[in-house]
Amino acid sequence: MIFLILAMISVSIVSANAETGYIVRPSENEDPIIITKLSDTITQSETNRHQMSVGNQVDYLEIYHNWQSTSDSLSLTIYTPSWQKIGTFHDLDDDTLDGKIHIDIVPNGNYVEQGTWTFDVYGESVSSRRSYTFNLISH
């Protein structure tokens, strides 16, 4: 019983926003099963907007954004279909500096909002054109 309580306490929360009704945490899935995969490139100070559809009765979203370089820095800003900003996230927000953002977006009850979600990738510090992949997994 004590182990279970300690395990629950050790889960780190990246962001909790009462206005949006979502909690963002480092992903619990070590090896995501990729369903939607997008590849793109980005340069310094460039923003790439990606929009993806989320169906109904989705318990949570898993984001797996990978640029494979700790020397470059990309950020990811996430918006719900009703344009509520979930937050802006960086490499370390998933507790690991590894050239990836791997997070879960969990609603505070019910399901994830159905519709078109928006994901803005920004090249904060990019030495040359950087390739990346972006994956959205519905659970």
Secondary structure, DSSP 8 states (H G I E B T S, - for coil): -HHHHHHHHT---SEEETTTTEEEEE-S-SS---SEEEEEEE-TT-EEEEEEEE-SS---EEEEEE---SSSEEEEEEE-TT--EEEEE-GGGGT--SSEEEEEEEESSS----EEEEEEEEEEE-SS-EEEEEEEEE-
